[in-house]
Amino acid sequence: MTLSSMTGYAHVDGVCGDDRWSWELKSVNSKGLDLRLRMPSGMDGLEAEIRKCAAKSLSRGNVSCNLQIETASTGRLQVDEAALDALVKSAKRAAKKHGLKKPRVENLMGLKGVLSTEESVRSEEALAERNAAVVAGFASAIEALAKMRAREGAQLSQMLISNLNEIAALVEKARVCDSAMPEAIHARLGQQIDELLEKTAASGERDRISQEAAYLAVKADVREELDRLDAHVDAALALIAGGSPAGRKLDFLAQEFAREANTLCSKAGDQALSRIGLDLKAVVDQMREQIQNVE
């Protein structure tokens, strides 16, 4: 199992009878599965089947699906006499009015609506066969798109695992940081209490200051945040191993990572722990950018 990206491209074409068709699929990020179909007139009846086919392979992504169909001309040319006569009369009047040369009929023949091809009438069976081939071609295109997204997802997985390993290393570094040790926190606060008591003669203030110090010691303890960060790393690795769709859950975990990193920075008692917190925030931001592209 591996993650899949939400970006990809696929192109599939084929021939059925007199028709040559091609599918072009482009996929980018999206909160859900948004399929945007562009098909020639008369093909709307295939939309439900095409959407059902896409939903079997994809769960998220904005997918643009463009269908082109070219039909080989098998009929004979025919001229719209009424349209040609009207054009000739209008051209003669304009030439006389503006002193121009008389129009040449062969030039007018090339204008839209004058010359057309008499299309041969195809049976319902032939049209059904063509439509079936188009739908099968779409299934092949979706499969190719899913494979490309899976290849990009494998690269995303490696980058995310690298980010998570870096986060785990920073958490361990913070855990052994002197300023994060409970003994160091108590010692630092004890020194501050002694300094305060030296400046006041009111012995009744000692108990209140001691209570405040105990509260601050608990508040400055970052062990709970570090434990949660370790748990989030394990959860993210499990999601990656489970494969797509995991993008929404990973995005939620990324928000939790950011919250714990911010709390760590706010509780940091010295520059060493602050630097670790800032490094942690930078890695989390990198990871969040990558997760936005995970299906």
Buried (B, 14 or more C-beta within 10 A) or exposed (E): EBBBBBBBBBEBEBEBBBBBBBBBBBBBBBEEBEBEBEBEEEBEEBEEBBEEBBEEBBBBBBBBBBBEBEBEEEEEEEEEEEBBEEBBEEBEEEEEEEEEEEBEEEEBEEEEEBBEEEEEEBEEEBEEBBBEBBEBBBBBBBBBBBEBBBBBBEEBBEEBBBBBEBBBEBBEBBBEBEBBBEEBBBEBBEEEBEEBBEEEEEEEEEEEBBEEBEEBBEEBBBEEBBEBBBEBBEBBBEBBEEBBBBBBBBBEBBEBBBBBBBBBBEBBBEEBBBBBBEBBBEBBBBBBEBBEBBB
